[in-house]
Amino acid sequence: MVGASKGGLPMVGLLGVPVLALAISPVQAAGLLLPIYVVSDIFGLYVYRRHFDRRNLAILVPSAILGIMIGWATASFVTDKAVTLMVGLIGLAFCLDRWFRPAAQEKKPADVPRGVFWGALTGFTSFVSHAGAPPYQWYVLPQRLDKLVYAGTSTIAFAVINAVKLIPYWALGQLNPDNLATSVTLFPVAIAATFVGARLVRMIPEGPFYRLIEIGLLLVSLKLLWDGLK
C-alpha cells in the first residue's frame, strides 16, 4: 500500500496504518511504516523526477514542516483519536464539497494563504498518523493538475515531509530496533509496489483517475471517522 502510494496512488497509502493497527498499536504501526515511506520515496522521486509543480512545492513544503514542528511540540497531549477524527472530517467535507459545489467554481489556482493553512495541516496530520493526504488533496485537487504532475508533486512533497519526520520520530523513540528490523524485511515489497503504482497511473485516463482518488478518499475518511468515534 505504501509503495503504490509513492507510485502516484496516494489514497492507498492512507490504509497502511489502519490495516497494521488491526494487529499492533497505531503508534507502533506509524513508527514501523516511516522507514518504508522514506525508502519508497527514493524510488518515487526517480519515477517522477520530471513531473512536478514548483509553485505548489514552494508553498506546501515549508508549511508542512511547520505543521510537523507543531505536531512534535503537541505530541504529549494531542491524542491519536482526536487527529483521526479530524482527518476523517476533513476528507468527508472535501468529497461533499467537490461533488455538490457548482461546476463554475471548481478550478482554483495555487495560492499562498490556502496553501500555508492546508500545508501546515498536512504536516501535522502526517506526523501523527501518516494521514496527510486528505488536507493535502483539499488544496491540490481543485487545481486539476495534469495527472502526472499531480502524482509527481505529491510524491516530492511527501518525500520531504517523511524525511523531516525521521528526526522527531527518533527523538520520541518510535524508530526502535524491532520496528526497524521489520521495516527492512518489507523494503523489497514496497519498492516493487512503487513501480506498479506508477504504471497504473499512466494506464488510467485522467477523468477516472481523479474520480478514483475522490472515491478512495471518501472510503478512507469514513473509516477514519469510525475509528475516531468508536
Rosetta silent file (secondary structure, phi, psi, omega in degrees, C-alpha in Angstrom):
SEQUENCE: MVGASKGGLPMVGLLGVPVLALAISPVQAAGLLLPIYVVSDIFGLYVYRRHFDRRNLAILVPSAILGIMIGWATASFVTDKAVTLMVGLIGLAFCLDRWFRPAAQEKKPADVPRGVFWGALTGFTSFVSHAGAPPYQWYVLPQRLDKLVYAGTSTIAFAVINAVKLIPYWALGQLNPDNLATSVTLFPVAIAATFVGARLVRMIPEGPFYRLIEIGLLLVSLKLLWDGLK
SCORE:     score description
SCORE:     0.000 S_00000001
   1 L     0.000  -43.793  179.243    0.000    0.000    0.000 S_00000001
   2 H   -65.215  -44.129 -179.717    2.789    2.420    0.888 S_00000001
   3 H   -61.554  -44.276  179.605    4.726    1.568   -2.270 S_00000001
   4 H   -62.844  -35.674  178.728    1.692    2.033   -4.510 S_00000001
   5 H   -65.968  -36.275  178.647    1.029    5.426   -2.908 S_00000001
   6 H   -74.805  -17.560  174.400    4.580    6.519   -3.730 S_00000001
   7 L   -81.722   -2.467  176.392    3.991    5.376   -7.299 S_00000001
   8 L   119.926    7.433  178.134    1.246    8.007   -7.623 S_00000001
   9 L  -114.691   74.358 -167.285   -1.829    6.488   -5.923 S_00000001
  10 H   -61.474  -31.069 -176.080   -1.787    8.500   -2.672 S_00000001
  11 H   -66.434  -28.610 -178.326   -5.081    7.312   -1.204 S_00000001
  12 H   -63.534  -38.003 -178.126   -3.850    3.718   -0.993 S_00000001
  13 H   -63.322  -28.082  179.092   -1.087    4.700    1.410 S_00000001
  14 L   -60.946  -23.488 -177.261   -3.616    6.063    3.921 S_00000001
  15 L   -79.173  -11.247 -174.501   -4.760    2.497    4.570 S_00000001
  16 H   -58.284  -56.505 -178.501   -1.340    1.417    5.837 S_00000001
  17 H   -64.023  -46.633  178.408   -1.644    2.487    9.484 S_00000001
  18 H   -58.671  -38.972  179.751   -5.313    1.413    9.895 S_00000001
  19 H   -68.010  -45.749  178.300   -4.571   -2.046    8.467 S_00000001
  20 H   -63.755  -31.694 -178.891   -1.465   -2.525   10.628 S_00000001
  21 L   -67.334  -11.526  173.330   -3.404   -1.257   13.642 S_00000001
  22 L   -69.770  -20.756 -176.204   -5.553   -4.386   13.409 S_00000001
  23 L  -116.188  -30.388 -179.199   -2.519   -6.311   14.674 S_00000001
  24 L  -134.360  175.004 -178.025   -0.337   -3.795   16.581 S_00000001
  25 L   -69.014  149.823  178.635   -0.781   -0.395   18.254 S_00000001
  26 H   -58.316  -36.604  179.524   -1.269    2.629   15.955 S_00000001
  27 H   -64.745  -44.870  177.911    1.843    4.308   17.402 S_00000001
  28 H   -64.331  -39.261  179.453    3.965    1.232   16.673 S_00000001
  29 H   -61.540  -42.976  179.811    2.403    0.969   13.206 S_00000001
  30 H   -63.926  -41.501  178.959    3.315    4.592   12.407 S_00000001
  31 H   -67.126  -37.178  179.753    6.907    4.049   13.559 S_00000001
  32 H   -67.541  -37.949 -174.999    7.236    0.831   11.572 S_00000001
  33 H   -78.776  -26.316 -173.991    5.933    2.388    8.354 S_00000001
  34 H   -57.353  -47.132  177.158    8.001    5.593    8.359 S_00000001
  35 H   -60.782  -33.029  178.528   11.265    3.974    7.147 S_00000001
  36 H   -67.697  -39.658  174.566    9.254    2.186    4.441 S_00000001
  37 H   -58.526  -46.500 -174.959    7.808    5.533    3.354 S_00000001
  38 H   -64.622  -44.776  179.797   11.281    7.063    3.195 S_00000001
  39 H   -66.253  -42.688  177.913   12.801    4.218    1.132 S_00000001
  40 H   -62.514  -34.736  179.022    9.794    4.131   -1.221 S_00000001
  41 H   -58.093  -37.007 -177.939   10.114    7.911   -1.613 S_00000001
  42 H   -59.463  -43.830 -179.007   13.581    7.470   -3.137 S_00000001
  43 H   -76.312  -33.224  174.807   12.182    5.371   -5.974 S_00000001
  44 H   -63.943  -38.187  176.995    9.114    7.583   -6.316 S_00000001
  45 H   -62.745  -37.586  177.864   11.394   10.596   -6.741 S_00000001
  46 H   -65.523  -44.537 -177.358   13.184    8.802   -9.559 S_00000001
  47 H   -62.334  -40.697 -173.424    9.923    7.913  -11.321 S_00000001
  48 L  -109.834   27.891 -175.587    8.537   11.487  -11.166 S_00000001
  49 L   -62.860  -19.288 -178.898   11.784   13.463  -11.375 S_00000001
  50 L  -110.280    2.068 -173.943   10.465   15.411  -14.403 S_00000001
  51 L  -124.612   99.795  177.297    6.802   15.804  -13.362 S_00000001
  52 L  -166.516  164.390  179.314    6.011   18.331  -10.612 S_00000001
  53 L  -111.640  113.098 -174.271    4.658   21.811   -9.942 S_00000001
  54 H   -63.755  -40.458 -177.495    7.295   24.135   -8.473 S_00000001
  55 H   -63.065  -44.878  178.742    4.847   26.715   -7.106 S_00000001
  56 H   -61.123  -43.502 -179.924    2.896   24.152   -5.131 S_00000001
  57 H   -64.555  -39.451 -179.890    6.072   22.673   -3.677 S_00000001
  58 H   -63.864  -30.625  179.488    7.406   26.122   -2.740 S_00000001
  59 H   -84.753  -46.044 -169.252    4.192   26.819   -0.798 S_00000001
  60 H   -77.390  -40.623 -172.910    3.435   23.406    0.665 S_00000001
  61 H   -63.679  -50.938  177.585    6.818   22.087    1.795 S_00000001
  62 H   -61.170  -37.232  179.980    7.758   24.908    4.246 S_00000001
  63 H   -65.638  -40.868 -179.999    4.178   24.939    5.565 S_00000001
  64 H   -65.851  -37.933  177.162    4.197   21.178    6.095 S_00000001
  65 H   -62.249  -39.420  174.668    7.493   21.386    8.005 S_00000001
  66 H   -60.115  -43.209  178.818    5.843   23.960   10.279 S_00000001
  67 H   -62.669  -37.862  177.146    2.956   21.512   10.796 S_00000001
  68 H   -63.053  -42.497  179.201    5.402   18.729   11.719 S_00000001
  69 H   -62.168  -39.340  177.404    7.013   21.008   14.318 S_00000001
  70 H   -65.393  -41.769  178.130    3.578   21.745   15.790 S_00000001
  71 H   -61.730  -41.137  178.546    2.821   18.014   15.889 S_00000001
  72 H   -64.147  -44.408 -177.184    6.108   17.308   17.660 S_00000001
  73 H   -67.269  -27.626 -176.615    5.511   20.089   20.193 S_00000001
  74 L  -106.190   10.516 -174.033    1.986   18.863   20.987 S_00000001
  75 L   -61.000  -26.414 -174.683    2.684   15.112   20.840 S_00000001
  76 L   -78.672  -18.618 -177.219    2.316   14.690   24.596 S_00000001
  77 L  -132.062   -0.198  172.765   -1.291   15.894   24.842 S_00000001
  78 L   -96.652  119.303 -174.521   -2.938   15.552   21.396 S_00000001
  79 L   -80.099  152.629  176.027   -4.492   12.086   21.172 S_00000001
  80 H   -59.665  -38.480 -177.220   -4.355    9.836   18.116 S_00000001
  81 H   -64.159  -39.605 -179.843   -8.146    9.513   18.221 S_00000001
  82 H   -63.951  -43.400  179.535   -8.662   13.279   18.039 S_00000001
  83 H   -68.704  -39.250  177.454   -6.424   13.594   14.996 S_00000001
  84 H   -58.046  -44.564  179.085   -8.020   10.540   13.367 S_00000001
  85 H   -64.494  -41.711 -179.798  -11.445   12.134   13.773 S_00000001
  86 H   -63.036  -45.601 -179.147  -10.202   15.468   12.404 S_00000001
  87 H   -63.895  -41.163  177.857   -8.640   13.869    9.323 S_00000001
  88 H   -62.040  -40.995  179.013  -11.811   11.873    8.641 S_00000001
  89 H   -65.824  -40.308  178.807  -13.961   15.004    8.874 S_00000001
  90 H   -61.628  -47.430 -178.952  -11.657   16.909    6.508 S_00000001
  91 H   -62.683  -43.624  179.523  -11.779   14.134    3.914 S_00000001
  92 H   -64.608  -44.222  179.903  -15.557   13.755    4.112 S_00000001
  93 H   -62.314  -38.243  179.177  -16.111   17.518    3.882 S_00000001
  94 H   -62.604  -46.638 -178.729  -13.831   17.690    0.846 S_00000001
  95 H   -61.762  -45.059  179.034  -15.758   14.973   -1.013 S_00000001
  96 H   -62.634  -39.955  178.952  -19.126   16.597   -0.277 S_00000001
  97 H   -64.709  -42.683 -178.426  -17.743   19.981   -1.367 S_00000001
  98 H   -65.004  -40.405 -170.949  -16.327   18.539   -4.612 S_00000001
  99 H   -86.811  -20.969 -175.451  -19.475   16.678   -5.604 S_00000001
 100 H  -116.396    0.087  178.137  -22.121   19.246   -4.696 S_00000001
 101 L   -83.240  145.501  177.644  -20.426   22.559   -5.489 S_00000001
 102 L   -56.723  141.991 -174.997  -21.391   24.301   -8.784 S_00000001
 103 H   -61.455  -31.173 -176.602  -19.023   23.374  -11.622 S_00000001
 104 H   -63.500  -21.875 -177.941  -18.189   27.022  -12.398 S_00000001
 105 H   -98.042    7.083 -168.598  -16.363   27.328   -9.076 S_00000001
 106 L   -65.597  -54.954 -169.573  -14.368   24.126   -9.412 S_00000001
 107 L   -82.149  130.395  178.514  -10.874   25.087  -10.557 S_00000001
 108 L  -127.823  139.135  176.089   -8.652   27.091   -8.195 S_00000001
 109 L   -78.347  165.378  174.021   -5.050   28.214   -8.750 S_00000001
 110 L   -67.948  131.401  177.951   -2.292   27.645   -6.204 S_00000001
 111 L  -140.575  155.081 -171.741   -2.264   30.486   -3.675 S_00000001
 112 H   -69.713  -48.811 -175.926   -0.235   31.225   -0.562 S_00000001
 113 H   -58.237  -50.425  179.065   -2.900   31.736    2.175 S_00000001
 114 H   -66.457  -38.589 -178.353   -4.757   28.478    1.491 S_00000001
 115 H   -63.045  -40.912  178.916   -1.503   26.659    0.751 S_00000001
 116 H   -64.651  -43.746 -179.240    0.062   27.636    4.075 S_00000001
 117 H   -63.560  -54.220 -176.491   -3.043   26.548    6.003 S_00000001
 118 H   -70.821  -30.767  176.314   -3.543   23.206    4.243 S_00000001
 119 H   -65.354  -44.580  177.956    0.205   22.577    4.059 S_00000001
 120 H   -63.091  -40.082  178.515    0.603   23.023    7.819 S_00000001
 121 H   -67.091  -35.528  176.084   -2.388   20.750    8.433 S_00000001
 122 H   -61.388  -47.513  179.216   -0.865   18.199    6.047 S_00000001
 123 H   -62.982  -40.843 -179.043    2.391   18.180    8.006 S_00000001
 124 H   -64.236  -50.901 -177.263    0.598   17.943   11.352 S_00000001
 125 H   -70.715  -31.084  176.089   -1.689   15.032   10.411 S_00000001
 126 H   -67.217  -38.113  178.685    1.121   13.273    8.565 S_00000001
 127 H   -62.917  -42.842 -173.572    3.297   13.493   11.661 S_00000001
 128 H   -73.071  -45.143 -173.281    0.633   11.994   13.918 S_00000001
 129 H  -147.483   25.351 -177.566   -0.607    9.099   11.767 S_00000001
 130 L    54.072   33.762 -176.642    0.779    9.373    8.187 S_00000001
 131 L  -115.188   46.983 -178.572   -2.651   10.745    7.248 S_00000001
 132 L   -83.864   -9.144 -173.976   -1.618   13.918    5.455 S_00000001
 133 H   -64.535  -44.454 -178.274   -3.342   13.119    2.172 S_00000001
 134 H   -57.641  -51.517  177.743   -6.882   14.477    2.910 S_00000001
 135 H   -64.727  -35.143  177.367   -5.805   18.056    3.804 S_00000001
 136 H   -60.620  -44.769 -177.018   -3.203   17.965    1.021 S_00000001
 137 H   -72.367  -27.808  175.924   -5.816   16.962   -1.525 S_00000001
 138 H   -59.599  -36.057 -179.825   -8.265   19.611   -0.347 S_00000001
 139 H   -82.533  -41.991 -169.598   -5.727   22.169   -1.523 S_00000001
 140 H   -88.689  -40.916 -174.680   -4.281   20.463   -4.632 S_00000001
 141 H   -57.932  -40.451  179.304   -7.155   18.537   -6.263 S_00000001
 142 H   -62.211  -14.143  177.943   -9.248   21.660   -7.092 S_00000001
 143 H   -76.349  -17.013  179.640   -6.311   22.872   -9.217 S_00000001
 144 L    51.795   53.314  176.133   -6.921   19.987  -11.644 S_00000001
 145 L   -67.133  158.107  169.515   -3.249   19.486  -12.416 S_00000001
 146 L   -53.662  142.580 -171.201   -2.160   17.083  -15.124 S_00000001
 147 H   -61.462  -35.402  178.204   -2.291   13.617  -13.515 S_00000001
 148 H   -71.822  -37.790  176.576    1.476   13.034  -13.819 S_00000001
 149 H   -65.838  -41.032  176.428    2.231   16.497  -12.426 S_00000001
 150 H   -60.204  -49.031 -178.789   -0.211   15.826   -9.583 S_00000001
 151 H   -62.900  -42.478 -179.847    1.387   12.449   -8.823 S_00000001
 152 H   -67.299  -42.576  178.234    4.904   13.888   -9.010 S_00000001
 153 H   -62.221  -42.811  177.620    4.113   16.912   -6.857 S_00000001
 154 H   -61.953  -45.194 -177.956    2.513   14.647   -4.247 S_00000001
 155 H   -62.284  -45.718 -178.202    5.471   12.255   -4.280 S_00000001
 156 H   -67.881  -44.368 -179.106    8.074   15.009   -3.873 S_00000001
 157 H   -59.397  -47.607 -177.428    6.129   16.884   -1.188 S_00000001
 158 H   -75.682  -22.379  173.096    5.609   13.793    0.943 S_00000001
 159 H   -63.418  -44.307  178.006    9.199   12.633    0.379 S_00000001
 160 H   -66.205  -44.852 -179.947   10.392   15.821    2.075 S_00000001
 161 H   -57.554  -46.880 -177.539    7.743   15.538    4.789 S_00000001
 162 H   -67.162  -37.428  177.728    8.694   11.946    5.601 S_00000001
 163 H   -63.694  -42.160  179.044   12.416   12.724    5.668 S_00000001
 164 H   -65.432  -35.309 -178.545   11.833   15.586    8.115 S_00000001
 165 H   -64.961  -20.727 -179.706    9.640   13.333   10.304 S_00000001
 166 H   -57.245  -36.257 -176.124   12.599   10.990   10.938 S_00000001
 167 H   -66.467  -56.252  179.734   14.052   13.460   13.466 S_00000001
 168 H   -66.644  -33.130  178.407   11.051   13.782   15.816 S_00000001
 169 H   -62.965  -41.247  177.693   10.140   10.097   15.404 S_00000001
 170 H   -65.298  -43.290 -179.080   13.651    9.141   16.514 S_00000001
 171 H   -63.330  -32.579 -179.401   13.519   11.611   19.407 S_00000001
 172 L   -87.853    1.975  175.853   10.176   10.165   20.556 S_00000001
 173 L    80.043   15.891 -177.958   11.514    6.593   20.438 S_00000001
 174 L   -85.708  -11.600  176.680    9.285    5.375   17.615 S_00000001
 175 L  -103.017   63.734 -178.131   12.222    4.206   15.457 S_00000001
 176 L   -84.922  164.489 -176.006   13.301    1.400   17.764 S_00000001
 177 H   -56.515  -38.742 -179.381   15.434   -1.608   16.656 S_00000001
 178 H   -64.089  -46.487  177.914   12.468   -4.022   16.478 S_00000001
 179 H   -60.989  -43.725 -178.184   10.463   -1.702   14.222 S_00000001
 180 H   -64.288  -39.037  179.578   13.495   -1.023   12.020 S_00000001
 181 H   -63.812  -40.899  177.970   14.226   -4.748   11.613 S_00000001
 182 H   -67.464  -39.999  179.834   10.653   -5.388   10.476 S_00000001
 183 H   -60.016  -41.788 -177.422   10.753   -2.396    8.133 S_00000001
 184 H   -60.788  -39.594 -179.758   13.893   -3.691    6.429 S_00000001
 185 H   -66.903  -20.645 -177.374   12.226   -7.010    5.580 S_00000001
 186 H   -96.651   -6.897 -178.594    9.373   -5.099    3.901 S_00000001
 187 H   -54.509  -48.609 -176.456   11.528   -2.765    1.771 S_00000001
 188 H   -59.628  -37.905  179.234   11.563   -5.007   -1.364 S_00000001
 189 H   -64.885  -44.277 -179.156    7.764   -5.266   -1.415 S_00000001
 190 H   -65.080  -40.280 -179.687    7.335   -1.502   -1.071 S_00000001
 191 H   -63.766  -46.636  179.059    9.909   -0.786   -3.795 S_00000001
 192 H   -61.238  -41.168 -178.769    8.238   -3.171   -6.258 S_00000001
 193 H   -67.062  -27.210  177.049    4.809   -1.690   -5.472 S_00000001
 194 H   -60.392  -45.079 -179.856    6.131    1.816   -6.206 S_00000001
 195 H   -72.386  -32.006  175.004    6.752    0.900   -9.849 S_00000001
 196 H   -64.288  -44.817  178.464    3.404   -0.935  -10.066 S_00000001
 197 H   -60.896  -41.851  179.180    1.630    2.202   -8.806 S_00000001
 198 H   -63.599  -37.173  177.964    3.465    4.388  -11.329 S_00000001
 199 H   -65.647  -41.054 -179.948    2.420    2.032  -14.132 S_00000001
 200 H   -65.250  -37.883  178.527   -1.228    2.172  -13.056 S_00000001
 201 H   -58.870  -41.963 -178.561   -1.175    5.998  -13.020 S_00000001
 202 H   -72.896  -22.698 -178.328   -0.086    6.027  -16.665 S_00000001
 203 H   -85.191  -30.388 -174.076   -2.744    3.480  -17.647 S_00000001
 204 L   -83.362  128.796  175.716   -5.766    5.149  -16.006 S_00000001
 205 L   -59.787  155.306 -171.095   -7.390    8.043  -18.000 S_00000001
 206 H   -62.342  -43.023  179.895   -7.285   11.419  -16.254 S_00000001
 207 H   -60.064  -57.022  176.851  -11.036   11.735  -15.522 S_00000001
 208 H   -59.898  -31.192  179.378  -11.388    8.296  -13.889 S_00000001
 209 H   -58.474  -50.542 -179.492   -8.017    8.835  -12.153 S_00000001
 210 H   -69.244  -35.218  178.956   -9.324   11.817  -10.171 S_00000001
 211 H   -66.062  -38.458  177.372  -12.681   10.174   -9.557 S_00000001
 212 H   -64.188  -39.317  177.666  -10.967    7.089   -8.117 S_00000001
 213 H   -62.291  -44.055 -178.673   -8.923    9.306   -5.810 S_00000001
 214 H   -65.530  -41.837  178.395  -12.073   11.064   -4.600 S_00000001
 215 H   -65.322  -42.508  177.097  -13.928    7.770   -4.011 S_00000001
 216 H   -61.249  -40.787  177.890  -10.901    6.364   -2.212 S_00000001
 217 H   -61.552  -41.570  179.051  -10.743    9.496   -0.067 S_00000001
 218 H   -61.928  -47.468 -177.621  -14.409    9.101    0.856 S_00000001
 219 H   -63.480  -44.443  179.584  -13.996    5.450    1.881 S_00000001
 220 H   -66.260  -38.990 -179.970  -10.870    6.117    3.918 S_00000001
 221 H   -63.655  -40.970  177.407  -12.443    9.170    5.558 S_00000001
 222 H   -63.645  -39.187  177.388  -15.472    7.140    6.646 S_00000001
 223 H   -64.502  -42.106  179.141  -13.132    4.513    8.088 S_00000001
 224 H   -66.004  -39.471  176.483  -11.178    7.192    9.974 S_00000001
 225 H   -61.014  -42.895  178.580  -14.411    8.724   11.308 S_00000001
 226 H   -60.981  -45.415 -179.622  -15.488    5.310   12.544 S_00000001
 227 H   -64.440  -37.037 -177.862  -12.122    4.789   14.261 S_00000001
 228 H   -73.425  -29.074 -174.690  -12.244    8.245   15.818 S_00000001
 229 H   -92.533  -29.559 -172.576  -15.796    7.919   17.151 S_00000001
 230 L   -72.514    0.000    0.000  -15.949    4.333   18.404 S_00000001
